[in-house]
Amino acid sequence: MVSFIMTLKRLLTGIWRNIKEPIFLSLLTTLILIVFSGTMFYTKVENWTVINAIYFSIVSLIPTSLDTGLSPQTNFGKIFTIIYLIVGVGVMMMLLVMIGKAIIKVTTDRR
């Protein structure tokens, strides 16, 4: 539990340090809109619950090999997901890189 709290503190510190950067705000806003559009799409077209749609929309953009147990069933859903992932993964990766750099900077500044 202590490790989780320390990691969360580092994450929030990294976000806080980047919040003043215009490019970070642009990426964050874009990512929020992408996740929102994915959530709306999956709830309407795939008839998923809101929590399942949010979960899939976020987890699918993070490069892990986590099996969500969810996958689009309609052809339209599959095409949307292809485009969604091509656009969303790039935005998510840039955001994570910026947060990671800020966390490393905070850690090295304290030494």
N, C-alpha and C positions, 0 to 999 in steps of 0.2 A: 504493500500500500504506500509506503514511503517513497519507493521508486516511482510509482505512478504520479504522486504529488509533485516530486521534483521534476519529472519529465513534463508534466502539465505546466508547471511554472516556467520552465525553459521555453516551451512552445508559446505560451502567452507573452513572454518577454520578447521572443522573436517577432511575433505578430505586432506587438506594440512598437517595437523599433522600426518596423517597416511601414506602419500605418501612415507615416508622414510622406512616404514616397508616392508620387503620382502614378508611377507605373504599377506599383503594388495595388493601389486602390483600383486602378483600371482592371487589373487581372482579377482581383477579388470580386468586383462588381460583375465582370463577365462570367466568372465561375458561378456566382450565385444565380445569375440569369440562366446559365446552362443547366444547372441542377434543377431549378424551378421548371424550366421547359421540359426536361426529362421526366420530372415527377408528374406534371400535368399530362404529358403524353401517355405515360404508362398507366395512369389511373383511368384515362378516358378510352384509349385504344385497346390496351391489354386487360383492362378491368381488374387491375391490381389494387390492393388497399393502399392508402396514402403512405403508411409506414413502409410497406414493401417497395413502393415506387421510390421513395426517398432513399431507402437503403441501397437499392440497386443503382440508382442514379449517382450516388456518392462512391460506393465501393467499386463500381466498374471503372471509375476514372483513376483509381489508385492502383498502380502497377503491382498487384499481388496476385498470387494464384489461388485466391480464396474462391471457393465454389459457393455462390449465393443460393443455389437451388432454384434460381429464377432465370428464365430466358424468354424472350419474346416468341409468341406463337404465330402471330400473323405475319404475312410477307411485308406489309407496310411497317410493322414493328421491327422486323429484322433490318430493313433498309434504313429506317430512322436510327437504329442502334449503331449501325456502321458509321453513319455520318456523325452521330452524337459522340462516339468514341474517338474518331479522328480529330474532331475539333476539341473535345473536352479534355482528353489526355494531355495534349500540348499545354493547354492553359493550366491544368492542375500541376503538371511537372514544373512549369516556370514559377508558379506560386510556391511550391514546396522547396525549390532551389533557393528562392529569395528568403524564405523563412529559415532554411538550413544555414545559409550564410550569416544571417543575423544571430542565430543561436551560437554559431562558432565564434563570431565576433564578441558576443557577450561573455562567452567562456574564456576566451583569450584575454579580454580586457580585465577580467577579475584576477588574473595571475600576475 
